[in-house]
Amino acid sequence: MHSLADVYAKFGEVAEAAQLLETQLGNMLFLHGVKEEDLIANQRPERAAALLREINRKTLGALLSSPGLATLTAAGLEDLFAEALKERNRLNHGFYREHNLRRNSADGCTKMLYDLERIHDVLLKAYEAAMLLSGTDILKLASGQAPAGHLPI
């Protein structure tokens, strides 16, 4: 039987996955901006800092619609990321309201955990895809099959 404590713990794991996705998309957008504006060769650290501040203010939806992330569309991943955005928004803005009184029973908590697991799967698939677009196969890293230059996690 599952408890509300199990739900709270799983909610935290799912929220972490959403943050990982958002951070990776921000990293990708930052790298794009650095290359686009040639900030390394031009040695413009103040512009790099400003770019980072701009990115950090963006929501997940704003990051996904940024022109610098056109690789997501080019890779045919827009549906995956749209689903991740929808589920992340539902997690943060409606999960507990949607499940309401289920939190008060073991069976209800089990249903909540199944829902959280499904949301987690969607977010992790989007995160894995973003990492692959950046050249990192996190599944290989996690299994110890790290390519040269990467440390296994």
Backbone as a printed PyTorch tensor [residue, N CA C, xyz], in Angstrom:
tensor([[[  0.8260,  -1.1780,   0.0000],
         [  0.0000,   0.0000,   0.0000],
         [  0.8770,   1.2510,   0.0000]],

        [[  0.4400,   2.2370,  -0.7090],
         [  1.1970,   3.4750,  -0.8220],
         [  0.6270,   4.5530,   0.0820]],

        [[  1.5050,   5.4540,   0.4720],
         [  1.1070,   6.5230,   1.3780],
         [  1.3170,   7.8820,   0.7220]],

        [[  0.8180,   8.8970,   1.3780],
         [  1.0100,  10.2590,   0.8950],
         [  2.4990,  10.6130,   0.8870]],

        [[  3.2640,  10.0700,   1.8180],
         [  4.7120,  10.3060,   1.8300],
         [  5.3530,   9.7700,   0.5450]],

        [[  4.8660,   8.6220,   0.0500],
         [  5.3690,   8.0780,  -1.2200],
         [  5.0520,   9.0240,  -2.3720]],

        [[  3.8590,   9.5820,  -2.3470],
         [  3.4470,  10.5310,  -3.3870],
         [  4.3450,  11.7600,  -3.3510]],

        [[  4.5670,  12.2980,  -2.1600],
         [  5.4120,  13.4810,  -2.0310],
         [  6.8360,  13.2000,  -2.5190]],

        [[  7.3660,  12.0370,  -2.1920],
         [  8.7190,  11.6830,  -2.6320],
         [  8.7790,  11.5790,  -4.1540]],

        [[  7.7930,  10.9250,  -4.7490],
         [  7.7750,  10.7650,  -6.2010],
         [  7.5630,  12.1110,  -6.8920]],

        [[  6.7170,  12.9510,  -6.3100],
         [  6.5070,  14.2790,  -6.8690],
         [  7.8460,  15.0140,  -6.9520]],

        [[  8.6640,  14.9000,  -5.9290],
         [  9.9870,  15.5320,  -5.9320],
         [ 10.8690,  14.9990,  -7.0420]],

        [[ 10.8510,  13.6960,  -7.2710],
         [ 11.6420,  13.1090,  -8.3550],
         [ 11.1840,  13.6280,  -9.7170]],

        [[  9.8830,  13.7290,  -9.8760],
         [  9.3370,  14.1940, -11.1570],
         [  9.6600,  15.6710, -11.3600]],

        [[  9.5570,  16.4510, -10.3090],
         [  9.9030,  17.8740, -10.3980],
         [ 11.3840,  18.0360, -10.7520]],

        [[ 12.2370,  17.1510, -10.2170],
         [ 13.6620,  17.1960, -10.5620],
         [ 13.8540,  16.9430, -12.0570]],

        [[ 13.1370,  15.9860, -12.6080],
         [ 13.2460,  15.6940, -14.0390],
         [ 12.8450,  16.9110, -14.8690]],

        [[ 11.8090,  17.6160, -14.4350],
         [ 11.3830,  18.8320, -15.1350],
         [ 12.4890,  19.8830, -15.0830]],

        [[ 13.1430,  20.0140, -13.9400],
         [ 14.2350,  20.9770, -13.8000],
         [ 15.4320,  20.5900, -14.6610]],

        [[ 15.7340,  19.2960, -14.7290],
         [ 16.8400,  18.8430, -15.5790],
         [ 16.5690,  19.1900, -17.0430]],

        [[ 15.3410,  18.9570, -17.4870],
         [ 14.9700,  19.2870, -18.8600],
         [ 15.1190,  20.7810, -19.1090]],

        [[ 14.5840,  21.5850, -18.2140],
         [ 14.6500,  23.0370, -18.3760],
         [ 16.1000,  23.5270, -18.3850]],

        [[ 16.9110,  22.9730, -17.5020],
         [ 18.3220,  23.3670, -17.4370],
         [ 19.0530,  22.9920, -18.7170]],

        [[ 18.8010,  21.7910, -19.2320],
         [ 19.4830,  21.3670, -20.4520],
         [ 19.0690,  22.2230, -21.6400]],

        [[ 17.8020,  22.5400, -21.7510],
         [ 17.3610,  23.4090, -22.8450],
         [ 17.9880,  24.7910, -22.7210]],

        [[ 18.0980,  25.2860, -21.4980],
         [ 18.7760,  26.5650, -21.2650],
         [ 20.2420,  26.4990, -21.6640]],

        [[ 20.8960,  25.3830, -21.3310],
         [ 22.2990,  25.2090, -21.7260],
         [ 22.4500,  25.2100, -23.2440]],

        [[ 21.5230,  24.5280, -23.9070],
         [ 21.5670,  24.4780, -25.3690],
         [ 21.3620,  25.8670, -25.9630]],

        [[ 20.4290,  26.6160, -25.4100],
         [ 20.1600,  27.9650, -25.9020],
         [ 21.3490,  28.8860, -25.6420]],

        [[ 21.9850,  28.7250, -24.4900],
         [ 23.1660,  29.5280, -24.1640],
         [ 24.3020,  29.2170, -25.1390]],

        [[ 24.5530,  27.9480, -25.3970],
         [ 25.6080,  27.5710, -26.3420],
         [ 25.3180,  28.1350, -27.7240]],

        [[ 24.0570,  28.0660, -28.1300],
         [ 23.6730,  28.6310, -29.4230],
         [ 23.9830,  30.1340, -29.4620]],

        [[ 23.6130,  30.8430, -28.3970],
         [ 23.8590,  32.2830, -28.3390],
         [ 25.3340,  32.6230, -28.3350]],

        [[ 26.1160,  31.8460, -27.6110],
         [ 27.5670,  32.0690, -27.5600],
         [ 28.1720,  31.9000, -28.9540]],

        [[ 27.7540,  30.8570, -29.6600],
         [ 28.2590,  30.6280, -31.0210],
         [ 27.7540,  31.7020, -31.9800]],

        [[ 26.4550,  31.9840, -31.9030],
         [ 25.8290,  32.9550, -32.8080],
         [ 26.4850,  34.3320, -32.7050]],

        [[ 26.7820,  34.7470, -31.4780],
         [ 27.3600,  36.0730, -31.2560],
         [ 28.8870,  36.0340, -31.1490]],

        [[ 29.4560,  34.8380, -31.3330],
         [ 30.9100,  34.6490, -31.2890],
         [ 31.5070,  35.2860, -30.0220]],

        [[ 30.9130,  34.9570, -28.8910],
         [ 31.2830,  35.5980, -27.6310],
         [ 32.6430,  35.1640, -27.0880]],

        [[ 33.1020,  34.0020, -27.4880],
         [ 34.4100,  33.5530, -26.9970],
         [ 35.5240,  34.2820, -27.7350]],

        [[ 35.4640,  34.2710, -29.0560],
         [ 36.5120,  34.9380, -29.8360],
         [ 36.5140,  36.4470, -29.5790]],

        [[ 35.3280,  37.0010, -29.4090],
         [ 35.2250,  38.4460, -29.1810],
         [ 35.4370,  38.8340, -27.7210]],

        [[ 35.5700,  37.8430, -26.8600],
         [ 35.7970,  38.0560, -25.4300],
         [ 34.8350,  39.1020, -24.8560]],

        [[ 33.5760,  38.7280, -24.8490],
         [ 32.5360,  39.6160, -24.3300],
         [ 31.8290,  38.9610, -23.1480]],

        [[ 32.5110,  38.8480, -22.0190],
         [ 31.8990,  38.1680, -20.8730],
         [ 30.6440,  38.8770, -20.3610]],

        [[ 30.5810,  40.2000, -20.5020],
         [ 29.3920,  40.9090, -20.0390],
         [ 28.1750,  40.5320, -20.8760]],

        [[ 28.3640,  40.3190, -22.1690],
         [ 27.2520,  39.9010, -23.0230],
         [ 26.8660,  38.4580, -22.7030]],

        [[ 27.8550,  37.6140, -22.4350],
         [ 27.5580,  36.2290, -22.0660],
         [ 26.7420,  36.1920, -20.7750]],

        [[ 27.1100,  37.0060, -19.8000],
         [ 26.3670,  37.0660, -18.5410],
         [ 24.9470,  37.5660, -18.7740]],

        [[ 24.7930,  38.5550, -19.6330],
         [ 23.4560,  39.0830, -19.9440],
         [ 22.6150,  38.0190, -20.6480]],

        [[ 23.2290,  37.2900, -21.5570],
         [ 22.5320,  36.2190, -22.2680],
         [ 22.0580,  35.1580, -21.2770]],

        [[ 22.9060,  34.8030, -20.3490],
         [ 22.5390,  33.8200, -19.3410],
         [ 21.3780,  34.3190, -18.4740]],

        [[ 21.3910,  35.5750, -18.1040],
         [ 20.2830,  36.1440, -17.3230],
         [ 18.9780,  36.0880, -18.1220]],

        [[ 19.0500,  36.4000, -19.4160],
         [ 17.8620,  36.3460, -20.2770],
         [ 17.2860,  34.9300, -20.3170]],

        [[ 18.1650,  33.9720, -20.4670],
         [ 17.7400,  32.5720, -20.5470],
         [ 17.1430,  32.1200, -19.2220]],

        [[ 17.7600,  32.4840, -18.1330],
         [ 17.2820,  32.0590, -16.8160],
         [ 15.9170,  32.6220, -16.4680]],

        [[ 15.5050,  33.7010, -17.1020],
         [ 14.1770,  34.2770, -16.8730],
         [ 13.0790,  33.5680, -17.6640]],

        [[ 13.4620,  32.7490, -18.6130],
         [ 12.4810,  32.1050, -19.4850],
         [ 11.8250,  30.9040, -18.8000]],

        [[ 10.5470,  30.7400, -19.0620],
         [  9.8350,  29.5460, -18.6240],
         [ 10.1760,  28.4040, -19.5820]],

        [[  9.7650,  27.2060, -19.2260],
         [ 10.0100,  26.0680, -20.1090],
         [  9.3590,  26.2920, -21.4730]],

        [[  8.1450,  26.8060, -21.4760],
         [  7.4650,  27.0790, -22.7430],
         [  8.2000,  28.1030, -23.5840]],

        [[  8.7170,  29.1490, -22.9350],
         [  9.4690,  30.1770, -23.6610],
         [ 10.7820,  29.6140, -24.1950]],

        [[ 11.4210,  28.7500, -23.4240],
         [ 12.6540,  28.1180, -23.9120],
         [ 12.3680,  27.2930, -25.1650]],

        [[ 11.3010,  26.5140, -25.1040],
         [ 10.9740,  25.6370, -26.2320],
         [ 10.6190,  26.4140, -27.4980]],

        [[ 10.1190,  27.6230, -27.3510],
         [  9.7560,  28.4010, -28.5340],
         [ 10.8750,  29.3530, -28.9700]],

        [[ 12.0180,  29.2770, -28.3280],
         [ 13.1440,  30.1450, -28.6840],
         [ 13.7160,  29.7500, -30.0400]],

        [[ 14.0110,  30.7280, -30.8890],
         [ 14.5720,  30.4270, -32.2120],
         [ 15.8820,  29.6440, -32.1310]],

        [[ 16.6330,  29.8190, -31.0820],
         [ 17.9070,  29.1180, -30.9400],
         [ 17.7640,  27.6310, -30.7220]],

        [[ 16.5550,  27.1740, -30.4580],
         [ 16.3360,  25.7390, -30.2630],
         [ 15.6250,  25.1210, -31.4630]],

        [[ 15.8740,  25.6570, -32.6190],
         [ 15.2710,  25.1300, -33.8500],
         [ 15.6940,  23.6910, -34.1000]],

        [[ 16.7820,  23.2400, -33.4710],
         [ 17.2200,  21.8510, -33.6440],
         [ 16.1670,  20.8720, -33.1370]],

        [[ 15.3460,  21.2930, -32.1700],
         [ 14.2980,  20.4100, -31.6750],
         [ 13.2970,  20.1190, -32.7840]],

        [[ 12.9440,  21.1660, -33.5200],
         [ 12.0170,  21.0100, -34.6340],
         [ 12.6800,  20.2380, -35.7680]],

        [[ 13.9250,  20.5850, -36.0540],
         [ 14.6530,  19.9250, -37.1360],
         [ 14.8000,  18.4320, -36.8670]],

        [[ 14.9000,  18.0590, -35.6020],
         [ 15.0560,  16.6530, -35.2540],
         [ 13.7120,  15.9340, -35.1570]],

        [[ 12.6140,  16.6480, -35.4060],
         [ 11.2920,  16.0440, -35.3500],
         [ 10.8160,  15.7490, -33.9410]],

        [[ 11.2820,  16.5370, -32.9950],
         [ 10.9680,  16.2790, -31.5980],
         [  9.9190,  17.2240, -31.0160]],

        [[  9.2980,  18.0280, -31.8510],
         [  8.3730,  19.0200, -31.3070],
         [  7.2170,  18.3860, -30.5450]],

        [[  6.7060,  17.2400, -31.0060],
         [  5.5960,  16.5980, -30.2930],
         [  6.0300,  16.1020, -28.9140]],

        [[  7.2280,  15.5280, -28.8440],
         [  7.7540,  15.0470, -27.5710],
         [  7.9050,  16.1940, -26.5760]],

        [[  8.4550,  17.3140, -27.0360],
         [  8.6640,  18.4450, -26.1420],
         [  7.3560,  19.1650, -25.8070]],

        [[  6.4110,  19.1630, -26.7280],
         [  5.0950,  19.7390, -26.4300],
         [  4.3990,  18.9130, -25.3480]],

        [[  4.5200,  17.6050, -25.4430],
         [  3.9340,  16.7220, -24.4190],
         [  4.6400,  16.9210, -23.0730]],

        [[  5.9540,  17.0770, -23.0930],
         [  6.6980,  17.3120, -21.8520],
         [  6.2640,  18.6280, -21.2110]],

        [[  6.0830,  19.6560, -22.0170],
         [  5.6230,  20.9430, -21.4960],
         [  4.2350,  20.8140, -20.8810]],

        [[  3.3430,  20.1280, -21.5770],
         [  1.9770,  19.9410, -21.0790],
         [  1.9920,  19.2060, -19.7360]],

        [[  2.7860,  18.1520, -19.6440],
         [  2.8330,  17.3700, -18.4090],
         [  3.5310,  18.1180, -17.2800]],

        [[  4.5510,  18.8690, -17.6000],
         [  5.2370,  19.6650, -16.5840],
         [  4.2950,  20.7320, -16.0310]],

        [[  3.5150,  21.3600, -16.8900],
         [  2.5560,  22.3630, -16.4420],
         [  1.4500,  21.7370, -15.5890]],

        [[  1.0070,  20.5700, -15.9870],
         [ -0.0170,  19.8680, -15.2020],
         [  0.5380,  19.4740, -13.8380]],

        [[  1.7730,  19.0250, -13.8060],
         [  2.4160,  18.6710, -12.5370],
         [  2.4470,  19.8650, -11.5940]],

        [[  2.9220,  20.9950, -12.1010],
         [  3.1210,  22.1540, -11.2400],
         [  1.8670,  22.9560, -10.9530]],

        [[  0.8900,  22.8960, -11.8370],
         [ -0.2600,  23.7770, -11.6900],
         [ -1.5830,  23.0720, -11.4290]],

        [[ -1.6130,  21.7490, -11.4930],
         [ -2.9040,  21.1140, -11.3100],
         [ -2.9030,  19.6990, -10.7660]],

        [[ -1.7330,  19.1260, -10.5250],
         [ -1.6820,  17.7270, -10.1210],
         [ -2.5030,  17.4560,  -8.8570]],

        [[ -2.2330,  18.2000,  -7.8000],
         [ -2.9430,  17.9410,  -6.5430],
         [ -4.4120,  18.3410,  -6.6350]],

        [[ -4.7170,  19.3830,  -7.3760],
         [ -6.1160,  19.7740,  -7.5620],
         [ -6.8550,  18.6740,  -8.3330]],

        [[ -6.2080,  18.1270,  -9.3480],
         [ -6.8200,  17.0810, -10.1630],
         [ -7.0880,  15.8170,  -9.3360]],

        [[ -6.1530,  15.4720,  -8.4970],
         [ -6.2980,  14.2470,  -7.7020],
         [ -7.0680,  14.4710,  -6.4080]],

        [[ -7.1370,  15.6910,  -5.9410],
         [ -7.9670,  16.1310,  -4.8270],
         [ -7.9600,  15.1490,  -3.6500]],

        [[ -9.0580,  14.4950,  -3.3810],
         [ -9.1960,  13.6810,  -2.1690],
         [ -8.5260,  12.3140,  -2.2590]],

        [[ -7.9660,  11.9780,  -3.3950],
         [ -7.2550,  10.6950,  -3.5040],
         [ -6.1220,  10.6090,  -2.4940]],

        [[ -5.6020,  11.7540,  -2.1230],
         [ -4.4790,  11.7880,  -1.1910],
         [ -4.8360,  11.1850,   0.1610]],

        [[ -6.1260,  11.0030,   0.4240],
         [ -6.5810,  10.5510,   1.7340],
         [ -6.7320,   9.0360,   1.8620]],

        [[ -6.4030,   8.2880,   0.8100],
         [ -6.5060,   6.8250,   0.9020],
         [ -5.3020,   6.1780,   0.2310]],

        [[ -5.0180,   4.9620,   0.6510],
         [ -3.9000,   4.2230,   0.0570],
         [ -4.1570,   3.9530,  -1.4270]],

        [[ -5.3820,   3.5750,  -1.7780],
         [ -5.7030,   3.3380,  -3.1880],
         [ -5.5600,   4.6260,  -3.9990]],

        [[ -6.0070,   5.7310,  -3.4310],
         [ -5.8700,   7.0220,  -4.1040],
         [ -4.4100,   7.3930,  -4.3050]],

        [[ -3.5970,   7.1470,  -3.2870],
         [ -2.1610,   7.4360,  -3.4000],
         [ -1.5170,   6.5790,  -4.4830]],

        [[ -1.9650,   5.3380,  -4.6110],
         [ -1.4470,   4.4550,  -5.6610],
         [ -1.7850,   5.0270,  -7.0390]],

        [[ -3.0030,   5.5100,  -7.2150],
         [ -3.3870,   6.1250,  -8.4910],
         [ -2.5480,   7.3670,  -8.7670]],

        [[ -2.2980,   8.1390,  -7.7300],
         [ -1.4630,   9.3340,  -7.8920],
         [ -0.0480,   8.9450,  -8.3040]],

        [[  0.4760,   7.8830,  -7.7180],
         [  1.8340,   7.4290,  -8.0560],
         [  1.9130,   6.9500,  -9.4980]],

        [[  0.8930,   6.2590,  -9.9690],
         [  0.8820,   5.8300, -11.3760],
         [  0.9070,   7.0420, -12.3050]],

        [[  0.1360,   8.0410, -11.9630],
         [  0.1140,   9.2620, -12.7680],
         [  1.4850,   9.9440, -12.7400]],

        [[  2.0750,  10.0390, -11.5680],
         [  3.4030,  10.6510, -11.4550],
         [  4.4420,   9.8710, -12.2550]],

        [[  4.3410,   8.5600, -12.2450],
         [  5.2810,   7.7330, -13.0020],
         [  5.1640,   8.0190, -14.4990]],

        [[  3.9360,   8.1740, -14.9690],
         [  3.7190,   8.4720, -16.3900],
         [  4.2820,   9.8400, -16.7430]],

        [[  4.0400,  10.8380, -15.9020],
         [  4.5910,  12.1730, -16.1300],
         [  6.1150,  12.1120, -16.1400]],

        [[  6.6800,  11.3640, -15.1920],
         [  8.1270,  11.2120, -15.0910],
         [  8.7000,  10.6270, -16.3810]],

        [[  8.0440,   9.6010, -16.9060],
         [  8.5040,   8.9730, -18.1530],
         [  8.5410,   9.9740, -19.3060]],

        [[  7.4980,  10.7850, -19.4320],
         [  7.4390,  11.7810, -20.5070],
         [  8.5790,  12.7830, -20.3580]],

        [[  8.7830,  13.2840, -19.1360],
         [  9.8350,  14.2790, -18.9070],
         [ 11.2210,  13.6940, -19.1370]],

        [[ 11.4340,  12.4600, -18.7010],
         [ 12.7530,  11.8410, -18.9000],
         [ 13.0410,  11.5710, -20.3710]],

        [[ 12.0350,  11.1850, -21.1310],
         [ 12.2390,  10.9810, -22.5770],
         [ 12.6420,  12.2910, -23.2480]],

        [[ 11.9980,  13.3720, -22.8710],
         [ 12.3530,  14.6790, -23.4430],
         [ 13.7670,  15.0810, -23.0190]],

        [[ 14.1130,  14.8420, -21.7690],
         [ 15.4580,  15.1630, -21.2680],
         [ 16.5160,  14.3350, -22.0040]],

        [[ 16.2660,  13.0490, -22.1530],
         [ 17.2010,  12.1790, -22.8730],
         [ 17.3890,  12.6710, -24.3070]],

        [[ 16.2990,  13.0750, -24.9560],
         [ 16.3880,  13.5760, -26.3310],
         [ 17.1960,  14.8700, -26.3910]],

        [[ 16.9670,  15.7720, -25.4420],
         [ 17.7290,  17.0270, -25.4060],
         [ 19.2090,  16.7440, -25.1960]],

        [[ 19.5110,  15.8190, -24.3230],
         [ 20.9150,  15.4700, -24.0840],
         [ 21.5430,  14.8420, -25.3370]],

        [[ 20.7960,  13.9860, -26.0160],
         [ 21.3140,  13.3880, -27.2550],
         [ 21.5960,  14.4490, -28.3080]],

        [[ 20.6990,  15.4310, -28.4190],
         [ 20.9310,  16.5240, -29.3670],
         [ 22.2000,  17.2980, -29.0290]],

        [[ 22.5580,  17.2910, -27.7570],
         [ 23.7710,  17.9810, -27.3080],
         [ 25.0000,  17.0840, -27.3830]],

        [[ 24.8050,  15.8530, -27.8030],
         [ 25.9380,  14.9500, -27.9640],
         [ 26.2220,  14.0530, -26.7730]],

        [[ 25.3060,  13.9720, -25.8240],
         [ 25.5240,  13.1300, -24.6510],
         [ 24.4210,  12.0950, -24.5440]],

        [[ 24.8120,  10.8310, -24.5530],
         [ 23.8630,   9.7370, -24.3900],
         [ 23.8420,   9.3600, -22.9170]],

        [[ 22.8650,   9.8920, -22.1810],
         [ 22.8540,   9.6720, -20.7320],
         [ 22.5500,   8.2220, -20.3760]],

        [[ 21.8900,   7.4930, -21.2640],
         [ 21.6290,   6.0850, -20.9820],
         [ 22.9310,   5.2910, -21.0040]],

        [[ 23.8140,   5.6180, -21.9390],
         [ 25.1240,   4.9610, -21.9620],
         [ 25.9560,   5.3670, -20.7530]],

        [[ 25.8940,   6.6250, -20.3990],
         [ 26.6310,   7.0830, -19.2230],
         [ 26.1590,   6.3620, -17.9680]],

        [[ 24.8490,   6.2450, -17.8230],
         [ 24.2860,   5.6080, -16.6280],
         [ 24.6340,   4.1350, -16.5550]],

        [[ 24.8020,   3.4960, -17.7160],
         [ 25.1270,   2.0650, -17.7250],
         [ 26.6270,   1.8130, -17.6660]],

        [[ 27.4090,   2.8730, -17.5740],
         [ 28.8630,   2.7070, -17.4790],
         [ 29.5580,   2.6100, -18.8220]],

        [[ 28.8440,   2.8250, -19.9050],
         [ 29.4300,   2.7620, -21.2470],
         [ 29.8430,   4.1490, -21.7100]],

        [[ 30.4890,   4.8720, -20.8300],
         [ 30.8500,   6.2560, -21.1430],
         [ 31.9100,   6.3100, -22.2170]],

        [[ 31.7180,   7.1820, -23.2140],
         [ 32.7560,   7.3780, -24.2110],
         [ 33.9540,   8.0830, -23.5820]],

        [[ 35.0600,   8.0750, -24.2670],
         [ 36.2650,   8.7110, -23.7640],
         [ 35.9690,  10.1820, -23.4320]],

        [[ 36.4670,  10.6190, -22.2990],
         [ 36.2680,  12.0040, -21.8930],
         [ 35.0600,  12.2110, -21.0030]],

        [[ 34.2500,  11.1880, -20.8230],
         [ 33.0870,  11.2950, -19.9400],
         [ 33.2800,  10.3860, -18.7340]],

        [[ 32.8730,  10.8480, -17.6030],
         [ 32.9050,  10.0260, -16.3990],
         [ 31.5520,   9.3680, -16.2270]],

        [[ 31.5210,   8.0800, -15.9000],
         [ 30.2160,   7.4510, -15.6380],
         [ 29.5770,   8.0490, -14.4040]],

        [[ 28.2570,   8.1580, -14.4300],
         [ 27.5470,   8.7130, -13.2730],
         [ 27.1040,   7.6280, -12.3250]]])
